[in-house]
Amino acid sequence: MNIELEKFSMMREIMNANPEQLIKLKEIFSSIFEKEEESDFWEELSPKSQARIEESEKQIAKGEGIPHEAVMAKYRKKYTR
């Protein structure tokens, strides 16, 4: 499927639609985009990414992480002139 050709075809149909069809299309587009805005980013992550984040949270809770400030200080010292 050529996505650009599909877009062009859809746009041509929209341009030729009558007012009633345009109102229906607007409702459909609105409902599609509203659902995307309501989605939770967590659900969009792969199971592998979710597992990695959860493991990182456990490590931080155990005090195994390095504070952001310490990492930044190390690399500022190393890479600034």
N, C-alpha and C positions, 0 to 999 in steps of 0.2 A: 504494500500500500504506500503510495506517495502522499505523505501528509500535506505537503504544500498544494498538491492538486486537490485533495479533499477540502482544504480550507477555502481554496478558490471556488470550488463548486458550491460549498455552503454559503459563501458570501454572495454568489450570484443568485442563489435561491432566496436569500434574505432580501436582496435588492428588488427582487420581483414579487415579493410577498404583498398581499393586500393588508389593510389595516388590522383586520381581525386576526390574521395569522401573526402579524408582528406583535400584537398584544400577548398572544399565546406563547410565542417564542421568548418574549421578555420575561414572562412568568417562569418558563422552564429554565432559562439562563440564571435568573435570580435564585431559584431553588437549588440549582447545582452549585453555584458559587457560595451560597450561604452555608451549605453543608461542609464545604472545604474549610471555611473559616472556623467552624465549630470543631473540627477534628483535633484530636489530641496528638501532639507530636510523638509522644511515647509509643502510641499504636503504630505510627509510621516507621519506627525503627525496626531493624531486623532483630530476631531473637538473640543473635550473637552480640549485637550492639547493646541490647538491653542487659544481657548477662554481664558484659564488661562494665557497664555503668554501675550495676548493682554490686559487683565485686569491688569496684573503686570506692563506693560508699562504705562498704564494710571495712576496707583498709583504713579509710579516713577515721572512721569511728574508733578503730583500734589504735589510732595515733601513728599509723605507719606512713602517712603522707608527709610531704614537704610543703610548708607554708608558701603561698604564692610570693610573698615579700622576699623570702629567702632565695627562691629561684631567680626572681627578677634581679636582686642585688648581685648574685653570682654572675649572671650574664651581662649586666650593665658594666661590672668591673672588667669582665673579660673582653667585651666588644666595644666599649667606648674609649675614645682616645683622649 
